[in-house]
Amino acid sequence: MSSPLADEMHERLERAFAPLALDIVNDSARHHGHAGDDGSGESHFTITIESAAFAGVGRLERQRMVNRALGDIPGQRVHALAIRARAPGEPA
């Protein structure tokens, strides 16, 4: 199920990384009533992305790259992001 914020994240990540694979899952319903649930239905997401841009880059820097590409979304418009970033040929 898509949402306006997921669509915006998808667009930003497509522009930044030209990914071979990109999946954004809205996990907000699983966190209803928990810390960070603002009632918007767009507070928690999982991003799985595969891009050549991540080749030779460590896990922490990959997460930083994704967060930078998302701009004001992490921490301001979204409470929590789980990021799984890999280079082509790496196991899922």
N, C-alpha and C positions, 0 to 999 in steps of 0.2 A: 504494500500500500504506500503510495507516494504522499508527500506532504509538501507545502510550499517551501519550508526550510530545507527539507531533503533535496528538493529540486534545485534550490539555490546552491547548496553544497556541491551537488553533482556538477553544475555548470562551472563553478570555481575550480574544482579539481580537474575537470576535463581541460580547461584552459591552461592550468598550471603544469599538468603532467602528461597529457595525451595518453591516458592509461590504456593498457591492453585489456584490463578488466577493472571494473568498478562496481561495487555493491554497497548501498547505504541502507541500513535497516533501522527503522524507528523502533527503539526498545522502550519507549516512554510508558506504554501501558503496563509493562512488567514492573515499573517503578512507581506506580500510582500510590500516593500517600507517603512515599519515602522522601528523604531529604533531597532537595533540588527539584521536586515535582512542583511546577508552578501552575499546573492545571491546564496548560496550553496544549498538551498532547505532543509537544515537541521539545522535550527536555533531555532525553537520553538517546544516543545513536551509536551504532557500530558501523565503522567504515572499513571495508576490505578493498585494497587497491593494489594493482600490479602495474609497475611502470619501469622503463629503462632508467628513469631519473634516479632510482634508488640503488642502482648497481654500485657496489663498492662503498655504500654508505651504511653506517651502523644503525641499529634499531632506534635509538634515542634521537639521532639526527633526522631520521625518516619521519618520526612523529612531529618533530619541530617543523620540518618542511611542510607537512600536511597542515599543521596548525597555522603556519604563516599564510599558506594559500587560502585558508578559510577566513582570514582577517578577523573581524569582530565577532564571529560566530562562537568559537570556543570560549567558555568562561563568561561571556556576556549574554549571548542569546541562547546558548545551550549549556546545560549544567554539566553533562558528562559525555565524553566521546571515547569509545574504544577504537583504537586505530590498529589495523593489521596491514602493514605496508611491506610489499616484497618486490624484488626485481624479477624479471623474466627468468624462468628456469629454477627458481627457488621453490621449495615445497610449500604448500598452502598451510 
